Amino acid sequence: MNKKLGLILAVPLLLGAGYAGWHWWSEGRFIEGTDNAYVEAEIITLSTRVAGHIDQVAVVENQKVKEGDVILRLDDRDFRARLDQARAQRDAAAAAITNIDSRLVLEDSLIAQATASLASTQAEQRRAGADASRYTALATRDFASKQQLSTSQADAAKAGAAVKRAQAALAAERDQIAVLRTERVQAEANLAQAEATLVLAESELEKTVLRAPKAGVIGRNNARVGQYVNAGTQLMALVPVSEAYVTANFKETQIDRLRIGQPVTIKLDAYHDLTVTGRIASLSPASGAQFSLLPPENATGNFTKIVQRVPVRISLPKNGPMAGRLRPGLSVEVAVDTRAGGKDLIGIDGPDIPAGGQVAER
């Protein structure tokens, strides 16, 4: 009876061992898995870009928001006043240019008037000069009195002075053109400065409204109405849960066959009945210990060899069954099917280095 019972028990044990061996040979030996894996997401810290008092908080913790939704508003009365001031300065600068252009047009008329006045005084100078010459000739023959001669000579001198005055006036009007053009260049610079100030004021006013940079869920809301905040004050966190991914810390002895694009089976501790399929996206450039606060110094005398862990990032399908339900920090178990091909995790196209250590010449 004992022999028969032993044979009866041995058959299923042998069958089970055979199936287990076949399963390992056909599939299990190609699977690399770890339970040192967690859900992560790029948590965004929200803060204001200008200082002010909080006037409105439009969200609460754990609230879903879409990209561009208003998160909070600051009291914007001072910013609106600065904007109005900047607009007034812009308008004044533009009006100054218009005024200079009008003066330039007027200056053309004044130059024409000065040119005509100069022509008139030159004609008067020629007439007075001719009279003085005639009276001088007559006076030498006693046909004109000395008084008439003196009067004609005085008129000629007066006409000459009037010509010089008219010439100076014309030159002054022409110089005024250059002055006005210089003033216009300065006015254009003032207008550009006023427009830049206006753009800055508009930007500052826009910054009083904090909007969601991405779609996600609000977490750790520290903003309160009436609170004064400085630029850069951390007010709340935004978690884009739809962009969650998995970071699996594989042992350094496991990463040899891992490739970008290989399928990954993911089981979540929080959802026992669901299995998600993702793909390897990238490999960390260093082991996790190298990014710690105190990286190990292996050159010391108390060296102890420890198997290191290398973070591997696993992307998740955006429209999968867990889309929007994952939360950073959840524990998962991952299994990578290394039979599927993919891109090398290292991904460096460097020079060929033979065993001797010298770079091969191409």
C-alpha positions as CSV (number, residue, x, y, z in Angstrom):
1,M,0.0,0.0,0.0
2,N,2.8,2.4,0.9
3,K,4.5,1.7,-2.5
4,K,1.2,2.3,-4.3
5,L,0.6,5.5,-2.4
6,G,4.1,6.7,-3.1
7,L,3.6,6.0,-6.8
8,I,0.3,7.8,-6.8
9,L,1.8,10.9,-5.2
10,A,5.0,10.8,-7.3
11,V,3.1,11.0,-10.6
12,P,1.5,14.5,-10.0
13,L,4.7,15.7,-8.4
14,L,6.7,14.7,-11.4
15,L,4.1,16.2,-13.7
16,G,4.1,19.4,-11.7
17,A,7.9,19.5,-11.7
18,G,8.0,18.8,-15.4
19,Y,5.5,21.6,-16.1
20,A,7.4,24.0,-13.9
21,G,10.6,23.2,-15.7
22,W,9.0,23.5,-19.1
23,H,7.4,26.9,-18.1
24,W,10.7,28.2,-16.9
25,W,12.5,27.0,-20.0
26,S,10.0,28.4,-22.4
27,E,9.1,31.6,-20.6
28,G,10.3,32.1,-17.1
29,R,14.0,32.4,-17.9
30,F,13.2,35.3,-20.2
31,I,11.4,37.3,-17.5
32,E,13.2,39.9,-15.3
33,G,11.1,41.1,-12.5
34,T,11.2,43.2,-9.3
35,D,8.9,44.3,-6.6
36,N,11.1,47.4,-5.9
37,A,9.0,49.6,-8.1
38,Y,6.7,52.6,-7.5
39,V,4.4,54.8,-9.4
40,E,5.8,58.3,-10.0
41,A,4.8,61.5,-11.7
42,E,6.3,64.9,-12.4
43,I,4.8,66.8,-9.4
44,I,4.6,70.5,-10.2
45,T,5.0,73.1,-7.4
46,L,2.7,76.1,-8.1
47,S,3.8,79.5,-7.0
48,T,3.0,83.1,-8.0
49,R,5.4,85.1,-10.1
50,V,4.5,88.5,-8.4
51,A,4.0,89.5,-4.8
52,G,0.6,90.5,-3.5
53,H,-2.4,89.5,-1.4
54,I,-4.5,86.5,-2.4
55,D,-7.9,87.7,-3.5
56,Q,-9.5,84.4,-4.6
57,V,-8.6,80.7,-4.3
58,A,-10.5,78.9,-7.1
59,V,-9.6,75.3,-6.2
60,V,-9.5,72.9,-3.2
61,E,-7.3,70.0,-2.5
62,N,-7.8,66.8,-4.6
63,Q,-9.7,68.8,-7.2
64,K,-9.2,67.9,-10.9
65,V,-8.2,70.8,-13.1
66,K,-7.6,71.2,-16.8
67,E,-4.7,73.0,-18.4
68,G,-5.3,76.8,-18.3
69,D,-7.9,76.6,-15.4
70,V,-7.6,79.5,-12.9
71,I,-6.0,78.3,-9.6
72,L,-6.0,81.6,-7.7
73,R,-6.1,85.4,-8.2
74,L,-4.1,88.1,-6.5
75,D,-5.4,91.6,-5.7
76,D,-4.7,93.4,-9.0
77,R,-5.7,97.0,-8.2
78,D,-2.2,98.2,-7.9
79,F,-1.2,96.4,-11.1
80,R,-4.1,97.9,-13.0
81,A,-3.1,101.3,-11.8
82,R,0.4,100.7,-13.1
83,L,-1.0,99.5,-16.4
84,D,-3.1,102.7,-16.8
85,Q,-0.1,104.8,-15.9
86,A,2.0,102.9,-18.6
87,R,-0.7,103.5,-21.2
88,A,-0.8,107.2,-20.4
89,Q,3.0,107.4,-20.7
90,R,2.8,105.6,-24.0
91,D,0.1,108.0,-25.3
92,A,2.1,111.0,-24.1
93,A,5.2,109.7,-25.9
94,A,3.2,109.2,-29.1
95,A,1.7,112.7,-28.8
96,A,5.2,114.1,-28.5
97,I,6.2,112.6,-31.8
98,T,3.0,113.9,-33.5
99,N,3.8,117.4,-32.0
100,I,7.4,117.3,-33.4
101,D,6.1,116.2,-36.8
102,S,3.7,119.2,-36.8
103,R,6.6,121.5,-35.9
104,L,8.6,120.1,-38.7
105,V,5.8,120.9,-41.2
106,L,5.5,124.4,-39.6
107,E,9.3,124.8,-39.9
108,D,9.1,124.3,-43.7
109,S,6.7,127.2,-43.8
110,L,8.9,129.4,-41.6
111,I,11.9,128.6,-43.8
112,A,9.9,129.6,-46.9
113,Q,8.9,132.8,-45.1
114,A,12.5,133.5,-44.0
115,T,13.7,132.9,-47.6
116,A,11.2,135.4,-48.9
117,S,12.2,137.9,-46.3
118,L,15.8,137.5,-47.2
119,A,15.0,138.1,-50.9
120,S,13.1,141.2,-50.0
121,T,15.9,142.6,-47.8
122,Q,18.4,141.8,-50.6
123,A,16.3,143.7,-53.1
124,E,16.0,146.7,-50.6
125,Q,19.8,146.5,-50.2
126,R,20.4,146.7,-53.9
127,R,18.0,149.7,-54.2
128,A,19.6,151.5,-51.2
129,G,23.1,150.8,-52.6
130,A,22.1,152.2,-56.0
131,D,20.7,155.4,-54.4
132,A,23.8,155.8,-52.3
133,S,26.0,155.5,-55.4
134,R,23.9,158.1,-57.3
135,Y,23.9,160.6,-54.4
136,T,27.6,160.1,-54.0
137,A,28.2,161.0,-57.7
138,L,25.8,164.0,-57.5
139,A,27.4,165.3,-54.3
140,T,30.8,165.4,-55.9
141,R,29.4,167.8,-58.5
142,D,27.4,169.7,-55.9
143,F,24.0,168.5,-57.4
144,A,23.0,166.9,-54.1
145,S,23.2,168.1,-50.5
146,K,25.3,166.4,-47.9
147,Q,22.1,165.6,-46.0
148,Q,20.7,163.6,-48.9
149,L,24.1,161.8,-49.3
150,S,24.1,160.9,-45.6
151,T,20.6,159.7,-45.7
152,S,21.2,157.5,-48.7
153,Q,24.3,156.0,-47.2
154,A,22.5,155.3,-43.9
155,D,19.7,153.6,-45.9
156,A,22.3,151.4,-47.6
157,A,23.9,150.4,-44.3
158,K,20.5,149.7,-42.8
159,A,19.6,147.5,-45.8
160,G,22.8,145.6,-45.4
161,A,22.1,145.0,-41.8
162,A,18.6,143.8,-42.6
163,V,20.1,141.3,-45.1
164,K,22.4,139.9,-42.5
165,R,19.5,139.7,-40.1
166,A,17.4,137.9,-42.6
167,Q,20.2,135.5,-43.4
168,A,20.7,134.7,-39.8
169,A,17.0,134.1,-39.4
170,L,17.0,131.7,-42.3
171,A,20.0,129.8,-41.0
172,A,18.3,129.6,-37.6
173,E,15.2,128.1,-39.1
174,R,17.2,125.6,-41.0
175,D,19.2,124.6,-37.9
176,Q,15.9,124.2,-36.1
177,I,15.1,121.3,-38.6
178,A,18.1,119.4,-37.3
179,V,17.1,120.1,-33.7
180,L,13.6,118.9,-34.3
181,R,14.9,115.7,-36.0
182,T,17.1,115.0,-33.0
183,E,14.2,115.6,-30.7
184,R,12.1,113.2,-32.8
185,V,14.8,110.5,-32.4
186,Q,14.7,111.0,-28.6
187,A,10.9,111.0,-28.7
188,E,10.9,107.7,-30.6
189,A,13.2,106.3,-27.9
190,N,10.8,107.5,-25.2
191,L,7.9,105.9,-27.1
192,A,9.8,102.6,-27.3
193,Q,10.5,102.8,-23.6
194,A,6.9,103.6,-22.8
195,E,5.7,100.7,-24.9
196,A,8.1,98.3,-23.2
197,T,6.9,99.6,-19.8
198,L,3.3,99.0,-21.0
199,V,4.1,95.4,-22.1
200,L,5.8,94.8,-18.7
201,A,2.7,96.2,-16.9
202,E,0.4,94.0,-18.9
203,S,2.6,91.0,-18.1
204,E,2.6,91.9,-14.4
205,L,-1.2,92.1,-14.4
206,E,-1.5,88.8,-16.2
207,K,0.8,87.2,-13.6
208,T,-1.7,88.1,-10.8
209,V,-3.8,85.1,-12.2
210,L,-2.2,81.7,-11.5
211,R,-3.3,79.1,-14.0
212,A,-2.8,75.3,-14.2
213,P,0.2,74.6,-16.5
214,K,-1.1,71.1,-17.1
215,A,-4.1,68.9,-16.4
216,G,-4.0,67.1,-13.1
217,V,-5.1,67.0,-9.5
218,I,-4.4,69.7,-6.9
219,G,-2.5,68.6,-3.8
220,R,-1.2,70.2,-0.6
221,N,-3.1,73.5,-0.9
222,N,-1.6,76.1,1.4
223,A,-3.1,79.2,-0.2
224,R,-5.6,81.2,1.8
225,V,-7.6,84.3,0.9
226,G,-6.0,87.5,2.3
227,Q,-2.6,85.9,2.6
228,Y,0.3,88.0,1.4
229,V,2.7,86.0,-0.7
230,N,6.0,86.8,-2.3
231,A,7.0,85.8,-5.8
232,G,8.1,82.2,-5.8
233,T,6.1,81.3,-2.6
234,Q,5.1,77.6,-2.9
235,L,1.4,77.5,-2.5
236,M,0.2,74.1,-3.7
237,A,1.2,71.1,-5.8
238,L,-0.2,69.9,-9.1
239,V,0.1,66.2,-9.9
240,P,-0.5,65.3,-13.6
241,V,-1.9,61.9,-12.8
242,S,-2.6,61.1,-16.5
243,E,1.2,61.3,-17.1
244,A,2.1,58.9,-14.3
245,Y,4.9,56.4,-15.0
246,V,6.6,53.5,-13.1
247,T,10.2,53.6,-11.8
248,A,11.5,50.0,-11.2
249,N,14.8,49.6,-9.4
250,F,16.4,46.5,-11.0
251,K,19.5,44.9,-9.7
252,E,22.6,45.6,-11.7
253,T,22.7,41.8,-12.5
254,Q,19.3,42.1,-14.2
255,I,19.8,45.0,-16.6
256,D,22.0,43.2,-19.2
257,R,19.0,42.0,-21.3
258,L,16.7,45.0,-20.7
259,R,16.0,47.1,-23.8
260,I,14.0,50.2,-24.5
261,G,10.6,49.3,-25.9
262,Q,10.3,45.8,-24.3
263,P,6.8,45.1,-22.8
264,V,6.4,45.2,-19.1
265,T,3.6,43.5,-17.1
266,I,2.7,45.7,-14.1
267,K,0.7,44.6,-11.0
268,L,-0.4,47.2,-8.5
269,D,-0.8,46.5,-4.9
270,A,-3.7,48.9,-4.7
271,Y,-5.7,47.2,-7.5
272,H,-5.3,43.5,-7.2
273,D,-7.5,42.5,-10.1
274,L,-5.9,44.7,-12.7
275,T,-2.8,44.1,-14.7
276,V,-1.3,46.9,-16.8
277,T,1.1,46.5,-19.7
278,G,3.7,49.2,-20.2
279,R,7.0,49.5,-22.0
280,I,10.5,50.4,-20.9
281,A,11.2,54.0,-21.7
282,S,14.7,54.8,-20.4
283,L,17.5,53.8,-18.0
284,S,18.9,56.1,-15.3
285,P,22.4,57.3,-16.0
286,A,23.6,56.1,-12.6
287,S,22.6,53.8,-9.8
288,G,20.2,55.1,-7.2
289,A,23.0,55.3,-4.6
290,Q,24.9,57.9,-6.7
291,F,21.9,60.3,-6.4
292,S,21.6,59.9,-2.6
293,L,22.5,62.7,-0.2
294,L,25.8,61.0,0.7
295,P,27.0,58.9,-2.2
296,P,29.2,55.9,-1.3
297,E,32.9,56.4,-1.4
298,N,34.2,52.9,-2.5
299,A,37.8,53.9,-2.4
300,T,37.9,53.7,1.4
301,G,39.3,50.8,3.3
302,N,36.0,49.5,4.6
303,F,34.6,48.6,1.2
304,T,31.8,46.1,1.2
305,K,30.4,45.0,-2.2
306,I,26.6,45.4,-2.4
307,V,24.4,44.7,-5.4
308,Q,23.4,48.1,-6.7
309,R,19.9,49.1,-8.0
310,V,19.5,50.9,-11.3
311,P,16.2,52.9,-11.8
312,V,14.4,52.0,-15.1
313,R,11.6,54.2,-16.2
314,I,8.5,52.4,-17.6
315,S,5.9,54.3,-19.5
316,L,2.2,53.5,-19.2
317,P,-0.5,53.6,-21.9
318,K,-2.4,56.9,-21.8
319,N,-5.8,55.3,-22.5
320,G,-5.2,52.2,-20.4
321,P,-7.5,50.9,-17.7
322,M,-5.5,52.8,-15.0
323,A,-5.4,56.1,-16.8
324,G,-6.1,58.9,-14.2
325,R,-6.4,56.4,-11.3
326,L,-2.7,56.0,-10.5
327,R,-1.2,58.1,-7.7
328,P,2.6,58.7,-7.2
329,G,4.0,56.5,-4.4
330,L,1.9,53.4,-5.0
331,S,3.8,50.1,-4.9
332,V,3.8,47.9,-7.9
333,E,5.5,44.7,-9.2
334,V,6.9,44.6,-12.7
335,A,8.0,41.8,-15.0
336,V,9.9,42.5,-18.2
337,D,9.7,40.1,-21.1
338,T,13.2,40.2,-22.5
339,R,12.4,38.1,-25.6
340,A,11.1,41.2,-27.3
341,G,13.7,43.2,-29.1
342,G,14.3,46.9,-28.6
343,K,16.7,49.8,-28.6
344,D,19.8,49.4,-26.3
345,L,19.3,51.1,-23.0
346,I,22.6,52.8,-23.2
347,G,22.0,54.2,-26.6
348,I,25.4,55.7,-27.2
349,D,27.0,55.7,-30.6
350,G,30.6,56.0,-29.6
351,P,33.9,54.9,-31.2
352,D,34.8,51.2,-31.4
353,I,37.1,50.3,-28.5
354,P,38.9,46.9,-28.9
355,A,40.0,44.8,-26.0
356,G,43.4,46.5,-25.8
357,G,41.7,49.7,-24.8
358,Q,42.8,51.8,-27.9
359,V,40.2,53.5,-30.0
360,A,39.9,51.9,-33.4
361,E,40.5,54.2,-36.3
362,R,37.7,54.4,-38.8
